Amino acid sequence: MKTQTEAIREGYEVDLSGPGRPLGARGRYPDYEMIPLLTDMEAELLNTLSLVRKMLAEGPPSQDAQQGVVLAIDGLLSVARA
């Protein structure tokens, strides 16, 4: 799935107004393409998980890597609590 920013960059119109999953649409009725999009929270969660995975896969993390992961998790938690 694409993030909202990726969809906009690729020429999709993004609709966040309805309930449920955001959608991206490209083209004109009746010939249009619709795709489901990641929410901002899902995109942040995937980004944070990829940072944690990279840190764990590379062995003992540097202080900068640890701080980056802590900041990413803090950012994710602040979005979740807002």
mmCIF file of the N, C-alpha and C atoms, coordinates in Angstrom:
data_MODEL
# 
_entry.id   MODEL 
# 
loop_
_atom_site.group_PDB 
_atom_site.id 
_atom_site.type_symbol 
_atom_site.label_atom_id 
_atom_site.label_alt_id 
_atom_site.label_comp_id 
_atom_site.label_asym_id 
_atom_site.label_entity_id 
_atom_site.label_seq_id 
_atom_site.pdbx_PDB_ins_code 
_atom_site.Cartn_x 
_atom_site.Cartn_y 
_atom_site.Cartn_z 
_atom_site.occupancy 
_atom_site.B_iso_or_equiv 
_atom_site.pdbx_formal_charge 
_atom_site.auth_seq_id 
_atom_site.auth_comp_id 
_atom_site.auth_asym_id 
_atom_site.auth_atom_id 
_atom_site.pdbx_PDB_model_num 
ATOM 1   N N  . MET A 1 1  ? 0.836   -1.174 0.000   1.00 0.00 ? 1  MET A N  1 
ATOM 2   C CA . MET A 1 1  ? 0.000   0.000  0.000   1.00 0.00 ? 1  MET A CA 1 
ATOM 3   C C  . MET A 1 1  ? 0.882   1.239  0.000   1.00 0.00 ? 1  MET A C  1 
ATOM 4   N N  . LYS A 1 2  ? 0.332   2.298  -0.505  1.00 0.00 ? 2  LYS A N  1 
ATOM 5   C CA . LYS A 1 2  ? 1.052   3.568  -0.575  1.00 0.00 ? 2  LYS A CA 1 
ATOM 6   C C  . LYS A 1 2  ? 0.645   4.465  0.590   1.00 0.00 ? 2  LYS A C  1 
ATOM 7   N N  . THR A 1 3  ? 1.549   5.379  0.933   1.00 0.00 ? 3  THR A N  1 
ATOM 8   C CA . THR A 1 3  ? 1.188   6.413  1.901   1.00 0.00 ? 3  THR A CA 1 
ATOM 9   C C  . THR A 1 3  ? 0.443   7.511  1.159   1.00 0.00 ? 3  THR A C  1 
ATOM 10  N N  . GLN A 1 4  ? -0.170  8.396  1.909   1.00 0.00 ? 4  GLN A N  1 
ATOM 11  C CA . GLN A 1 4  ? -0.901  9.499  1.295   1.00 0.00 ? 4  GLN A CA 1 
ATOM 12  C C  . GLN A 1 4  ? 0.043   10.390 0.482   1.00 0.00 ? 4  GLN A C  1 
ATOM 13  N N  . THR A 1 5  ? 1.231   10.649 0.997   1.00 0.00 ? 5  THR A N  1 
ATOM 14  C CA . THR A 1 5  ? 2.203   11.480 0.297   1.00 0.00 ? 5  THR A CA 1 
ATOM 15  C C  . THR A 1 5  ? 2.642   10.822 -1.004  1.00 0.00 ? 5  THR A C  1 
ATOM 16  N N  . GLU A 1 6  ? 2.917   9.520  -0.988  1.00 0.00 ? 6  GLU A N  1 
ATOM 17  C CA . GLU A 1 6  ? 3.303   8.809  -2.210  1.00 0.00 ? 6  GLU A CA 1 
ATOM 18  C C  . GLU A 1 6  ? 2.191   8.864  -3.249  1.00 0.00 ? 6  GLU A C  1 
ATOM 19  N N  . ALA A 1 7  ? 0.952   8.683  -2.805  1.00 0.00 ? 7  ALA A N  1 
ATOM 20  C CA . ALA A 1 7  ? -0.178  8.698  -3.730  1.00 0.00 ? 7  ALA A CA 1 
ATOM 21  C C  . ALA A 1 7  ? -0.318  10.066 -4.400  1.00 0.00 ? 7  ALA A C  1 
ATOM 22  N N  . ILE A 1 8  ? -0.202  11.126 -3.628  1.00 0.00 ? 8  ILE A N  1 
ATOM 23  C CA . ILE A 1 8  ? -0.300  12.477 -4.188  1.00 0.00 ? 8  ILE A CA 1 
ATOM 24  C C  . ILE A 1 8  ? 0.820   12.722 -5.191  1.00 0.00 ? 8  ILE A C  1 
ATOM 25  N N  . ARG A 1 9  ? 2.024   12.287 -4.844  1.00 0.00 ? 9  ARG A N  1 
ATOM 26  C CA . ARG A 1 9  ? 3.175   12.446 -5.734  1.00 0.00 ? 9  ARG A CA 1 
ATOM 27  C C  . ARG A 1 9  ? 2.970   11.712 -7.062  1.00 0.00 ? 9  ARG A C  1 
ATOM 28  N N  . GLU A 1 10 ? 2.229   10.602 -7.022  1.00 0.00 ? 10 GLU A N  1 
ATOM 29  C CA . GLU A 1 10 ? 1.991   9.804  -8.221  1.00 0.00 ? 10 GLU A CA 1 
ATOM 30  C C  . GLU A 1 10 ? 0.711   10.204 -8.958  1.00 0.00 ? 10 GLU A C  1 
ATOM 31  N N  . GLY A 1 11 ? 0.102   11.313 -8.556  1.00 0.00 ? 11 GLY A N  1 
ATOM 32  C CA . GLY A 1 11 ? -1.038  11.838 -9.289  1.00 0.00 ? 11 GLY A CA 1 
ATOM 33  C C  . GLY A 1 11 ? -2.400  11.384 -8.826  1.00 0.00 ? 11 GLY A C  1 
ATOM 34  N N  . TYR A 1 12 ? -2.497  10.777 -7.663  1.00 0.00 ? 12 TYR A N  1 
ATOM 35  C CA . TYR A 1 12 ? -3.781  10.360 -7.115  1.00 0.00 ? 12 TYR A CA 1 
ATOM 36  C C  . TYR A 1 12 ? -4.420  11.518 -6.351  1.00 0.00 ? 12 TYR A C  1 
ATOM 37  N N  . GLU A 1 13 ? -5.727  11.582 -6.391  1.00 0.00 ? 13 GLU A N  1 
ATOM 38  C CA . GLU A 1 13 ? -6.485  12.476 -5.523  1.00 0.00 ? 13 GLU A CA 1 
ATOM 39  C C  . GLU A 1 13 ? -6.745  11.684 -4.252  1.00 0.00 ? 13 GLU A C  1 
ATOM 40  N N  . VAL A 1 14 ? -6.478  12.283 -3.110  1.00 0.00 ? 14 VAL A N  1 
ATOM 41  C CA . VAL A 1 14 ? -6.616  11.584 -1.831  1.00 0.00 ? 14 VAL A CA 1 
ATOM 42  C C  . VAL A 1 14 ? -7.872  12.059 -1.123  1.00 0.00 ? 14 VAL A C  1 
ATOM 43  N N  . ASP A 1 15 ? -8.690  11.100 -0.680  1.00 0.00 ? 15 ASP A N  1 
ATOM 44  C CA . ASP A 1 15 ? -9.930  11.404 0.027   1.00 0.00 ? 15 ASP A CA 1 
ATOM 45  C C  . ASP A 1 15 ? -9.824  10.900 1.458   1.00 0.00 ? 15 ASP A C  1 
ATOM 46  N N  . LEU A 1 16 ? -9.807  11.841 2.400   1.00 0.00 ? 16 LEU A N  1 
ATOM 47  C CA . LEU A 1 16 ? -9.717  11.498 3.816   1.00 0.00 ? 16 LEU A CA 1 
ATOM 48  C C  . LEU A 1 16 ? -11.032 11.749 4.540   1.00 0.00 ? 16 LEU A C  1 
ATOM 49  N N  . SER A 1 17 ? -12.065 12.123 3.799   1.00 0.00 ? 17 SER A N  1 
ATOM 50  C CA . SER A 1 17 ? -13.298 12.582 4.435   1.00 0.00 ? 17 SER A CA 1 
ATOM 51  C C  . SER A 1 17 ? -14.194 11.464 4.958   1.00 0.00 ? 17 SER A C  1 
ATOM 52  N N  . GLY A 1 18 ? -14.157 10.321 4.351   1.00 0.00 ? 18 GLY A N  1 
ATOM 53  C CA . GLY A 1 18 ? -15.078 9.258  4.751   1.00 0.00 ? 18 GLY A CA 1 
ATOM 54  C C  . GLY A 1 18 ? -14.576 8.461  5.931   1.00 0.00 ? 18 GLY A C  1 
ATOM 55  N N  . PRO A 1 19 ? -15.448 7.633  6.490   1.00 0.00 ? 19 PRO A N  1 
ATOM 56  C CA . PRO A 1 19 ? -15.024 6.755  7.579   1.00 0.00 ? 19 PRO A CA 1 
ATOM 57  C C  . PRO A 1 19 ? -14.169 5.621  7.017   1.00 0.00 ? 19 PRO A C  1 
ATOM 58  N N  . GLY A 1 20 ? -13.353 5.051  7.846   1.00 0.00 ? 20 GLY A N  1 
ATOM 59  C CA . GLY A 1 20 ? -12.549 3.908  7.416   1.00 0.00 ? 20 GLY A CA 1 
ATOM 60  C C  . GLY A 1 20 ? -11.262 4.316  6.726   1.00 0.00 ? 20 GLY A C  1 
ATOM 61  N N  . ARG A 1 21 ? -10.785 3.430  5.870   1.00 0.00 ? 21 ARG A N  1 
ATOM 62  C CA . ARG A 1 21 ? -9.493  3.585  5.213   1.00 0.00 ? 21 ARG A CA 1 
ATOM 63  C C  . ARG A 1 21 ? -9.508  4.717  4.200   1.00 0.00 ? 21 ARG A C  1 
ATOM 64  N N  . PRO A 1 22 ? -8.453  5.564  4.189   1.00 0.00 ? 22 PRO A N  1 
ATOM 65  C CA . PRO A 1 22 ? -8.358  6.599  3.167   1.00 0.00 ? 22 PRO A CA 1 
ATOM 66  C C  . PRO A 1 22 ? -8.170  5.967  1.784   1.00 0.00 ? 22 PRO A C  1 
ATOM 67  N N  . LEU A 1 23 ? -8.650  6.649  0.764   1.00 0.00 ? 23 LEU A N  1 
ATOM 68  C CA . LEU A 1 23 ? -8.557  6.143  -0.605  1.00 0.00 ? 23 LEU A CA 1 
ATOM 69  C C  . LEU A 1 23 ? -7.875  7.159  -1.490  1.00 0.00 ? 23 LEU A C  1 
ATOM 70  N N  . GLY A 1 24 ? -7.212  6.638  -2.517  1.00 0.00 ? 24 GLY A N  1 
ATOM 71  C CA . GLY A 1 24 ? -6.646  7.471  -3.567  1.00 0.00 ? 24 GLY A CA 1 
ATOM 72  C C  . GLY A 1 24 ? -7.321  7.107  -4.872  1.00 0.00 ? 24 GLY A C  1 
ATOM 73  N N  . ALA A 1 25 ? -7.630  8.116  -5.675  1.00 0.00 ? 25 ALA A N  1 
ATOM 74  C CA . ALA A 1 25 ? -8.288  7.868  -6.965  1.00 0.00 ? 25 ALA A CA 1 
ATOM 75  C C  . ALA A 1 25 ? -7.544  8.633  -8.047  1.00 0.00 ? 25 ALA A C  1 
ATOM 76  N N  . ARG A 1 26 ? -7.458  8.013  -9.224  1.00 0.00 ? 26 ARG A N  1 
ATOM 77  C CA . ARG A 1 26 ? -6.796  8.646  -10.367 1.00 0.00 ? 26 ARG A CA 1 
ATOM 78  C C  . ARG A 1 26 ? -7.639  8.360  -11.602 1.00 0.00 ? 26 ARG A C  1 
ATOM 79  N N  . GLY A 1 27 ? -7.866  9.376  -12.413 1.00 0.00 ? 27 GLY A N  1 
ATOM 80  C CA . GLY A 1 27 ? -8.650  9.218  -13.625 1.00 0.00 ? 27 GLY A CA 1 
ATOM 81  C C  . GLY A 1 27 ? -10.008 9.853  -13.487 1.00 0.00 ? 27 GLY A C  1 
ATOM 82  N N  . ARG A 1 28 ? -10.856 9.631  -14.485 1.00 0.00 ? 28 ARG A N  1 
ATOM 83  C CA . ARG A 1 28 ? -12.209 10.194 -14.496 1.00 0.00 ? 28 ARG A CA 1 
ATOM 84  C C  . ARG A 1 28 ? -13.225 9.071  -14.635 1.00 0.00 ? 28 ARG A C  1 
ATOM 85  N N  . TYR A 1 29 ? -14.386 9.272  -14.023 1.00 0.00 ? 29 TYR A N  1 
ATOM 86  C CA . TYR A 1 29 ? -15.457 8.296  -14.098 1.00 0.00 ? 29 TYR A CA 1 
ATOM 87  C C  . TYR A 1 29 ? -15.865 8.101  -15.548 1.00 0.00 ? 29 TYR A C  1 
ATOM 88  N N  . PRO A 1 30 ? -16.062 6.913  -16.056 1.00 0.00 ? 30 PRO A N  1 
ATOM 89  C CA . PRO A 1 30 ? -16.073 5.632  -15.354 1.00 0.00 ? 30 PRO A CA 1 
ATOM 90  C C  . PRO A 1 30 ? -14.722 4.929  -15.373 1.00 0.00 ? 30 PRO A C  1 
ATOM 91  N N  . ASP A 1 31 ? -13.722 5.543  -15.959 1.00 0.00 ? 31 ASP A N  1 
ATOM 92  C CA . ASP A 1 31 ? -12.395 4.904  -16.074 1.00 0.00 ? 31 ASP A CA 1 
ATOM 93  C C  . ASP A 1 31 ? -11.437 5.493  -15.044 1.00 0.00 ? 31 ASP A C  1 
ATOM 94  N N  . TYR A 1 32 ? -11.570 5.056  -13.824 1.00 0.00 ? 32 TYR A N  1 
ATOM 95  C CA . TYR A 1 32 ? -10.654 5.539  -12.804 1.00 0.00 ? 32 TYR A CA 1 
ATOM 96  C C  . TYR A 1 32 ? -10.145 4.370  -11.974 1.00 0.00 ? 32 TYR A C  1 
ATOM 97  N N  . GLU A 1 33 ? -9.064  4.623  -11.320 1.00 0.00 ? 33 GLU A N  1 
ATOM 98  C CA . GLU A 1 33 ? -8.410  3.609  -10.490 1.00 0.00 ? 33 GLU A CA 1 
ATOM 99  C C  . GLU A 1 33 ? -8.480  4.081  -9.039  1.00 0.00 ? 33 GLU A C  1 
ATOM 100 N N  . MET A 1 34 ? -8.907  3.209  -8.150  1.00 0.00 ? 34 MET A N  1 
ATOM 101 C CA . MET A 1 34 ? -8.943  3.528  -6.721  1.00 0.00 ? 34 MET A CA 1 
ATOM 102 C C  . MET A 1 34 ? -8.020  2.565  -5.976  1.00 0.00 ? 34 MET A C  1 
ATOM 103 N N  . ILE A 1 35 ? -7.271  3.129  -5.042  1.00 0.00 ? 35 ILE A N  1 
ATOM 104 C CA . ILE A 1 35 ? -6.365  2.311  -4.236  1.00 0.00 ? 35 ILE A CA 1 
ATOM 105 C C  . ILE A 1 35 ? -6.553  2.654  -2.756  1.00 0.00 ? 35 ILE A C  1 
ATOM 106 N N  . PRO A 1 36 ? -6.428  1.660  -1.874  1.00 0.00 ? 36 PRO A N  1 
ATOM 107 C CA . PRO A 1 36 ? -6.439  1.951  -0.439  1.00 0.00 ? 36 PRO A CA 1 
ATOM 108 C C  . PRO A 1 36 ? -5.092  2.551  -0.044  1.00 0.00 ? 36 PRO A C  1 
ATOM 109 N N  . LEU A 1 37 ? -5.109  3.424  0.928   1.00 0.00 ? 37 LEU A N  1 
ATOM 110 C CA . LEU A 1 37 ? -3.884  4.084  1.387   1.00 0.00 ? 37 LEU A CA 1 
ATOM 111 C C  . LEU A 1 37 ? -3.646  3.795  2.855   1.00 0.00 ? 37 LEU A C  1 
ATOM 112 N N  . LEU A 1 38 ? -2.392  3.860  3.241   1.00 0.00 ? 38 LEU A N  1 
ATOM 113 C CA . LEU A 1 38 ? -2.048  3.755  4.652   1.00 0.00 ? 38 LEU A CA 1 
ATOM 114 C C  . LEU A 1 38 ? -2.464  5.038  5.362   1.00 0.00 ? 38 LEU A C  1 
ATOM 115 N N  . THR A 1 39 ? -2.939  4.910  6.583   1.00 0.00 ? 39 THR A N  1 
ATOM 116 C CA . THR A 1 39 ? -3.174  6.105  7.392   1.00 0.00 ? 39 THR A CA 1 
ATOM 117 C C  . THR A 1 39 ? -1.813  6.630  7.845   1.00 0.00 ? 39 THR A C  1 
ATOM 118 N N  . ASP A 1 40 ? -1.789  7.862  8.338   1.00 0.00 ? 40 ASP A N  1 
ATOM 119 C CA . ASP A 1 40 ? -0.534  8.422  8.843   1.00 0.00 ? 40 ASP A CA 1 
ATOM 120 C C  . ASP A 1 40 ? 0.016   7.579  9.983   1.00 0.00 ? 40 ASP A C  1 
ATOM 121 N N  . MET A 1 41 ? -0.872  7.094  10.836  1.00 0.00 ? 41 MET A N  1 
ATOM 122 C CA . MET A 1 41 ? -0.454  6.276  11.977  1.00 0.00 ? 41 MET A CA 1 
ATOM 123 C C  . MET A 1 41 ? 0.178   4.964  11.508  1.00 0.00 ? 41 MET A C  1 
ATOM 124 N N  . GLU A 1 42 ? -0.422  4.333  10.515  1.00 0.00 ? 42 GLU A N  1 
ATOM 125 C CA . GLU A 1 42 ? 0.128   3.082  9.984   1.00 0.00 ? 42 GLU A CA 1 
ATOM 126 C C  . GLU A 1 42 ? 1.493   3.321  9.352   1.00 0.00 ? 42 GLU A C  1 
ATOM 127 N N  . ALA A 1 43 ? 1.627   4.416  8.621   1.00 0.00 ? 43 ALA A N  1 
ATOM 128 C CA . ALA A 1 43 ? 2.904   4.733  7.986   1.00 0.00 ? 43 ALA A CA 1 
ATOM 129 C C  . ALA A 1 43 ? 3.990   4.964  9.038   1.00 0.00 ? 43 ALA A C  1 
ATOM 130 N N  . GLU A 1 44 ? 3.647   5.692  10.107  1.00 0.00 ? 44 GLU A N  1 
ATOM 131 C CA . GLU A 1 44 ? 4.608   5.923  11.196  1.00 0.00 ? 44 GLU A CA 1 
ATOM 132 C C  . GLU A 1 44 ? 4.984   4.624  11.891  1.00 0.00 ? 44 GLU A C  1 
ATOM 133 N N  . LEU A 1 45 ? 4.007   3.760  12.103  1.00 0.00 ? 45 LEU A N  1 
ATOM 134 C CA . LEU A 1 45 ? 4.275   2.475  12.758  1.00 0.00 ? 45 LEU A CA 1 
ATOM 135 C C  . LEU A 1 45 ? 5.215   1.628  11.906  1.00 0.00 ? 45 LEU A C  1 
ATOM 136 N N  . LEU A 1 46 ? 4.971   1.561  10.612  1.00 0.00 ? 46 LEU A N  1 
ATOM 137 C CA . LEU A 1 46 ? 5.849   0.793  9.721   1.00 0.00 ? 46 LEU A CA 1 
ATOM 138 C C  . LEU A 1 46 ? 7.254   1.373  9.700   1.00 0.00 ? 46 LEU A C  1 
ATOM 139 N N  . ASN A 1 47 ? 7.361   2.682  9.689   1.00 0.00 ? 47 ASN A N  1 
ATOM 140 C CA . ASN A 1 47 ? 8.673   3.328  9.702   1.00 0.00 ? 47 ASN A CA 1 
ATOM 141 C C  . ASN A 1 47 ? 9.420   2.996  10.994  1.00 0.00 ? 47 ASN A C  1 
ATOM 142 N N  . THR A 1 48 ? 8.721   3.081  12.117  1.00 0.00 ? 48 THR A N  1 
ATOM 143 C CA . THR A 1 48 ? 9.349   2.781  13.407  1.00 0.00 ? 48 THR A CA 1 
ATOM 144 C C  . THR A 1 48 ? 9.775   1.317  13.485  1.00 0.00 ? 48 THR A C  1 
ATOM 145 N N  . LEU A 1 49 ? 8.926   0.420  13.020  1.00 0.00 ? 49 LEU A N  1 
ATOM 146 C CA . LEU A 1 49 ? 9.281   -1.002 13.032  1.00 0.00 ? 49 LEU A CA 1 
ATOM 147 C C  . LEU A 1 49 ? 10.489  -1.284 12.142  1.00 0.00 ? 49 LEU A C  1 
ATOM 148 N N  . SER A 1 50 ? 10.577  -0.603 11.010  1.00 0.00 ? 50 SER A N  1 
ATOM 149 C CA . SER A 1 50 ? 11.738  -0.825 10.136  1.00 0.00 ? 50 SER A CA 1 
ATOM 150 C C  . SER A 1 50 ? 13.020  -0.316 10.798  1.00 0.00 ? 50 SER A C  1 
ATOM 151 N N  . LEU A 1 51 ? 12.924  0.790  11.544  1.00 0.00 ? 51 LEU A N  1 
ATOM 152 C CA . LEU A 1 51 ? 14.101  1.278  12.278  1.00 0.00 ? 51 LEU A CA 1 
ATOM 153 C C  . LEU A 1 51 ? 14.532  0.293  13.356  1.00 0.00 ? 51 LEU A C  1 
ATOM 154 N N  . VAL A 1 52 ? 13.569  -0.248 14.100  1.00 0.00 ? 52 VAL A N  1 
ATOM 155 C CA . VAL A 1 52 ? 13.874  -1.220 15.152  1.00 0.00 ? 52 VAL A CA 1 
ATOM 156 C C  . VAL A 1 52 ? 14.490  -2.473 14.540  1.00 0.00 ? 52 VAL A C  1 
ATOM 157 N N  . ARG A 1 53 ? 13.910  -2.952 13.446  1.00 0.00 ? 53 ARG A N  1 
ATOM 158 C CA . ARG A 1 53 ? 14.438  -4.151 12.777  1.00 0.00 ? 53 ARG A CA 1 
ATOM 159 C C  . ARG A 1 53 ? 15.877  -3.936 12.309  1.00 0.00 ? 53 ARG A C  1 
ATOM 160 N N  . LYS A 1 54 ? 16.113  -2.784 11.677  1.00 0.00 ? 54 LYS A N  1 
ATOM 161 C CA . LYS A 1 54 ? 17.453  -2.476 11.181  1.00 0.00 ? 54 LYS A CA 1 
ATOM 162 C C  . LYS A 1 54 ? 18.445  -2.430 12.337  1.00 0.00 ? 54 LYS A C  1 
ATOM 163 N N  . MET A 1 55 ? 18.043  -1.803 13.424  1.00 0.00 ? 55 MET A N  1 
ATOM 164 C CA . MET A 1 55 ? 18.924  -1.686 14.582  1.00 0.00 ? 55 MET A CA 1 
ATOM 165 C C  . MET A 1 55 ? 19.248  -3.063 15.158  1.00 0.00 ? 55 MET A C  1 
ATOM 166 N N  . LEU A 1 56 ? 18.242  -3.936 15.262  1.00 0.00 ? 56 LEU A N  1 
ATOM 167 C CA . LEU A 1 56 ? 18.465  -5.266 15.812  1.00 0.00 ? 56 LEU A CA 1 
ATOM 168 C C  . LEU A 1 56 ? 19.281  -6.150 14.867  1.00 0.00 ? 56 LEU A C  1 
ATOM 169 N N  . ALA A 1 57 ? 19.076  -5.994 13.567  1.00 0.00 ? 57 ALA A N  1 
ATOM 170 C CA . ALA A 1 57 ? 19.768  -6.830 12.588  1.00 0.00 ? 57 ALA A CA 1 
ATOM 171 C C  . ALA A 1 57 ? 21.243  -6.472 12.459  1.00 0.00 ? 57 ALA A C  1 
ATOM 172 N N  . GLU A 1 58 ? 21.587  -5.227 12.753  1.00 0.00 ? 58 GLU A N  1 
ATOM 173 C CA . GLU A 1 58 ? 22.971  -4.781 12.576  1.00 0.00 ? 58 GLU A CA 1 
ATOM 174 C C  . GLU A 1 58 ? 23.841  -5.020 13.801  1.00 0.00 ? 58 GLU A C  1 
ATOM 175 N N  . GLY A 1 59 ? 23.298  -5.651 14.818  1.00 0.00 ? 59 GLY A N  1 
ATOM 176 C CA . GLY A 1 59 ? 24.091  -5.910 16.010  1.00 0.00 ? 59 GLY A CA 1 
ATOM 177 C C  . GLY A 1 59 ? 23.930  -4.791 17.019  1.00 0.00 ? 59 GLY A C  1 
ATOM 178 N N  . PRO A 1 60 ? 24.892  -4.686 17.947  1.00 0.00 ? 60 PRO A N  1 
ATOM 179 C CA . PRO A 1 60 ? 24.779  -3.659 18.987  1.00 0.00 ? 60 PRO A CA 1 
ATOM 180 C C  . PRO A 1 60 ? 24.656  -2.260 18.361  1.00 0.00 ? 60 PRO A C  1 
ATOM 181 N N  . PRO A 1 61 ? 23.589  -1.536 18.698  1.00 0.00 ? 61 PRO A N  1 
ATOM 182 C CA . PRO A 1 61 ? 23.363  -0.234 18.069  1.00 0.00 ? 61 PRO A CA 1 
ATOM 183 C C  . PRO A 1 61 ? 24.256  0.856  18.649  1.00 0.00 ? 61 PRO A C  1 
ATOM 184 N N  . SER A 1 62 ? 24.557  1.826  17.822  1.00 0.00 ? 62 SER A N  1 
ATOM 185 C CA . SER A 1 62 ? 25.303  2.988  18.297  1.00 0.00 ? 62 SER A CA 1 
ATOM 186 C C  . SER A 1 62 ? 24.368  3.849  19.145  1.00 0.00 ? 62 SER A C  1 
ATOM 187 N N  . GLN A 1 63 ? 24.934  4.783  19.854  1.00 0.00 ? 63 GLN A N  1 
ATOM 188 C CA . GLN A 1 63 ? 24.126  5.692  20.677  1.00 0.00 ? 63 GLN A CA 1 
ATOM 189 C C  . GLN A 1 63 ? 23.171  6.490  19.796  1.00 0.00 ? 63 GLN A C  1 
ATOM 190 N N  . ASP A 1 64 ? 23.636  6.928  18.610  1.00 0.00 ? 64 ASP A N  1 
ATOM 191 C CA . ASP A 1 64 ? 22.780  7.681  17.682  1.00 0.00 ? 64 ASP A CA 1 
ATOM 192 C C  . ASP A 1 64 ? 21.610  6.834  17.191  1.00 0.00 ? 64 ASP A C  1 
ATOM 193 N N  . ALA A 1 65 ? 21.881  5.556  16.880  1.00 0.00 ? 65 ALA A N  1 
ATOM 194 C CA . ALA A 1 65 ? 20.810  4.665  16.418  1.00 0.00 ? 65 ALA A CA 1 
ATOM 195 C C  . ALA A 1 65 ? 19.778  4.455  17.515  1.00 0.00 ? 65 ALA A C  1 
ATOM 196 N N  . GLN A 1 66 ? 20.246  4.250  18.732  1.00 0.00 ? 66 GLN A N  1 
ATOM 197 C CA . GLN A 1 66 ? 19.321  4.082  19.856  1.00 0.00 ? 66 GLN A CA 1 
ATOM 198 C C  . GLN A 1 66 ? 18.462  5.325  20.031  1.00 0.00 ? 66 GLN A C  1 
ATOM 199 N N  . GLN A 1 67 ? 19.081  6.489  19.978  1.00 0.00 ? 67 GLN A N  1 
ATOM 200 C CA . GLN A 1 67 ? 18.349  7.738  20.154  1.00 0.00 ? 67 GLN A CA 1 
ATOM 201 C C  . GLN A 1 67 ? 17.334  7.943  19.031  1.00 0.00 ? 67 GLN A C  1 
ATOM 202 N N  . GLY A 1 68 ? 17.701  7.582  17.795  1.00 0.00 ? 68 GLY A N  1 
ATOM 203 C CA . GLY A 1 68 ? 16.782  7.704  16.667  1.00 0.00 ? 68 GLY A CA 1 
ATOM 204 C C  . GLY A 1 68 ? 15.551  6.834  16.831  1.00 0.00 ? 68 GLY A C  1 
ATOM 205 N N  . VAL A 1 69 ? 15.750  5.613  17.305  1.00 0.00 ? 69 VAL A N  1 
ATOM 206 C CA . VAL A 1 69 ? 14.625  4.705  17.523  1.00 0.00 ? 69 VAL A CA 1 
ATOM 207 C C  . VAL A 1 69 ? 13.745  5.203  18.670  1.00 0.00 ? 69 VAL A C  1 
ATOM 208 N N  . VAL A 1 70 ? 14.350  5.675  19.738  1.00 0.00 ? 70 VAL A N  1 
ATOM 209 C CA . VAL A 1 70 ? 13.571  6.206  20.864  1.00 0.00 ? 70 VAL A CA 1 
ATOM 210 C C  . VAL A 1 70 ? 12.743  7.406  20.402  1.00 0.00 ? 70 VAL A C  1 
ATOM 211 N N  . LEU A 1 71 ? 13.337  8.300  19.615  1.00 0.00 ? 71 LEU A N  1 
ATOM 212 C CA . LEU A 1 71 ? 12.594  9.459  19.113  1.00 0.00 ? 71 LEU A CA 1 
ATOM 213 C C  . LEU A 1 71 ? 11.459  9.038  18.187  1.00 0.00 ? 71 LEU A C  1 
ATOM 214 N N  . ALA A 1 72 ? 11.690  8.023  17.349  1.00 0.00 ? 72 ALA A N  1 
ATOM 215 C CA . ALA A 1 72 ? 10.641  7.539  16.452  1.00 0.00 ? 72 ALA A CA 1 
ATOM 216 C C  . ALA A 1 72 ? 9.489   6.942  17.243  1.00 0.00 ? 72 ALA A C  1 
ATOM 217 N N  . ILE A 1 73 ? 9.805   6.176  18.271  1.00 0.00 ? 73 ILE A N  1 
ATOM 218 C CA . ILE A 1 73 ? 8.760   5.585  19.110  1.00 0.00 ? 73 ILE A CA 1 
ATOM 219 C C  . ILE A 1 73 ? 7.997   6.668  19.862  1.00 0.00 ? 73 ILE A C  1 
ATOM 220 N N  . ASP A 1 74 ? 8.722   7.652  20.394  1.00 0.00 ? 74 ASP A N  1 
ATOM 221 C CA . ASP A 1 74 ? 8.070   8.766  21.088  1.00 0.00 ? 74 ASP A CA 1 
ATOM 222 C C  . ASP A 1 74 ? 7.122   9.510  20.146  1.00 0.00 ? 74 ASP A C  1 
ATOM 223 N N  . GLY A 1 75 ? 7.562   9.733  18.907  1.00 0.00 ? 75 GLY A N  1 
ATOM 224 C CA . GLY A 1 75 ? 6.714   10.406 17.922  1.00 0.00 ? 75 GLY A CA 1 
ATOM 225 C C  . GLY A 1 75 ? 5.462   9.602  17.620  1.00 0.00 ? 75 GLY A C  1 
ATOM 226 N N  . LEU A 1 76 ? 5.629   8.303  17.478  1.00 0.00 ? 76 LEU A N  1 
ATOM 227 C CA . LEU A 1 76 ? 4.488   7.422  17.212  1.00 0.00 ? 76 LEU A CA 1 
ATOM 228 C C  . LEU A 1 76 ? 3.500   7.445  18.376  1.00 0.00 ? 76 LEU A C  1 
ATOM 229 N N  . LEU A 1 77 ? 4.019   7.385  19.584  1.00 0.00 ? 77 LEU A N  1 
ATOM 230 C CA . LEU A 1 77 ? 3.150   7.412  20.757  1.00 0.00 ? 77 LEU A CA 1 
ATOM 231 C C  . LEU A 1 77 ? 2.426   8.749  20.890  1.00 0.00 ? 77 LEU A C  1 
ATOM 232 N N  . SER A 1 78 ? 3.103   9.837  20.558  1.00 0.00 ? 78 SER A N  1 
ATOM 233 C CA . SER A 1 78 ? 2.443   11.141 20.662  1.00 0.00 ? 78 SER A CA 1 
ATOM 234 C C  . SER A 1 78 ? 1.314   11.273 19.649  1.00 0.00 ? 78 SER A C  1 
ATOM 235 N N  . VAL A 1 79 ? 1.485   10.689 18.465  1.00 0.00 ? 79 VAL A N  1 
ATOM 236 C CA . VAL A 1 79 ? 0.414   10.707 17.456  1.00 0.00 ? 79 VAL A CA 1 
ATOM 237 C C  . VAL A 1 79 ? -0.740  9.841  17.927  1.00 0.00 ? 79 VAL A C  1 
ATOM 238 N N  . ALA A 1 80 ? -0.435  8.702  18.519  1.00 0.00 ? 80 ALA A N  1 
ATOM 239 C CA . ALA A 1 80 ? -1.480  7.786  18.989  1.00 0.00 ? 80 ALA A CA 1 
ATOM 240 C C  . ALA A 1 80 ? -2.296  8.396  20.120  1.00 0.00 ? 80 ALA A C  1 
ATOM 241 N N  . ARG A 1 81 ? -1.667  9.193  20.929  1.00 0.00 ? 81 ARG A N  1 
ATOM 242 C CA . ARG A 1 81 ? -2.360  9.767  22.098  1.00 0.00 ? 81 ARG A CA 1 
ATOM 243 C C  . ARG A 1 81 ? -3.074  11.071 21.774  1.00 0.00 ? 81 ARG A C  1 
ATOM 244 N N  . ALA A 1 82 ? -2.799  11.641 20.617  1.00 0.00 ? 82 ALA A N  1 
ATOM 245 C CA . ALA A 1 82 ? -3.403  12.948 20.261  1.00 0.00 ? 82 ALA A CA 1 
ATOM 246 C C  . ALA A 1 82 ? -4.865  12.810 19.917  1.00 0.00 ? 82 ALA A C  1 
# 
